[in-house]
Amino acid sequence: MDLESLKKEAKLEIQKAKTIDELESIRIKHLGKKGSLTKILHSIGNLSVTERPKVGQLANKLKNELAESIEEKKKTIGKGKSYPWIDTSLPGRKSNTGGLHPLSILSQEIQDIFIRMGFSVVTGPEIETEYYNFTALNTPKHHPARDMHDTFYLKDGRLLRTHTSPVQIRTLEKNSPPLRIISPGKCYRVDTFDPIHSPTFTQIEGLWVDKNISMADLFGTLDSFAKNIFGKDVKTEFFPSYFPFTEPSAEMWIECPFCKGKGCSVCKKRGKIETVGAGMVHPNILKSLGYEGCNGFAFGMGVDRIAMTKYDIDDIRLFFQNELQFLRQFNDSKL
Ligand code: PHE
C-alpha cells in the first residue's frame, strides 16, 4: 500500500472510531509491531538510495501524525466510556473545606447586631502602651489592674492589652462627635488555663458618644443585643458596678437560658449570668480629649463567655484545642 492511501484509510478509521478500544486496534493495525506503516518503514531498505530518505521522511512524518490524531481523538471520546484503567465503582475522594472557628462565628454575629443598630467597626493594636491601656482610661498608677500579676509586660515597657477599652481612647482622639463604634479583638491577661480562664480571650468593645445620651439608651441597646443573641424572651437585669473609666458603671446579667432562673450548674445556682460590663463614659476622659458638652456610654463583653453560655460549653479550653469533633458542630461544611 502506498503512503497516501494508507494515510487516507487510517484517518477515516480514526474519524469513525467511537471507543478507546477501537482507537487502540487502529493504532495496532497501522503503528503496531506488525502494523502497515511499520512494515513500510521496515522495507525502506529495499528502495533505491535516492528514494530512501524521501520515503523514510514521509513515513516517519505520517507515523507521528497518526499517533497524534489517535491521541487527540481519545480526548474527545466521552468520559468514562471506555477507560479500563479507571475503576468507576470506587467511592470519590472528598475534598475537605475549612470552617470558621466558633468564636469568629459568634463575634461576627455580635458585630452584625450592632452594625444593624448603626455602629461601625474599628480595630486597635494588641500591643499597647500603658497610656492607652490604663492612664488615658482614668486608671491610676497604683490601680491593682496594672499589677504584673494581671498584665503581660514587654521588655520595652509596652504591654499586651488587657481589654479592648484602649480603642475607645484611640477612636475619641482621632474623631469628633457623634461617634458610634464597636471594636472586636483579642486581649491578654496573666491567667493559667482552667475551665473558665484563659490567658487570651476575645472582647467586643462598644462606644456611643453624642449629646444627651442616657443610661436608658445604654440599657436599651444592651437589652436589644441580649434578645438578638439569646432569644427575644431572655430577661436582662442591670446592677451597679465599678470600672475606672465609666461613671456610673453597671453590669448586665441575663437570666440563665438553661434553667430559666431556677439555678443550675451552668449559672452556678445563681439563676443568672454576668454578660456585659458597661457605664457612662467617665467625664474625666471626655474632658481630657476635648469632648466637653458631650456624653456617652461604653460597654465591653467577653465573646468566649457569651459563647460558653449560648452553646452550653463548660470548658473555655475547648476553644483552643482545635479538636475537629468539637469544631465541626459549628459548621455546616464537614471540615
Ligand atoms: N474593659 C472592661 C473589662 O475588660 C469592660 C468595660 C468596657 C466596662 C467598657 C465598661 C465599659 O472588664
Boltz pocket constraint, residues with backbone or C-beta under 6 A from the ligand:
constraints:
  - pocket:
      binder: B
      contacts: [[A, 162], [A, 163], [A, 164], [A, 165], [A, 205], [A, 206], [A, 243], [A, 246], [A, 250], [A, 277], [A, 278], [A, 279], [A, 298], [A, 299], [A, 300], [A, 301]]
      max_distance: 6.0
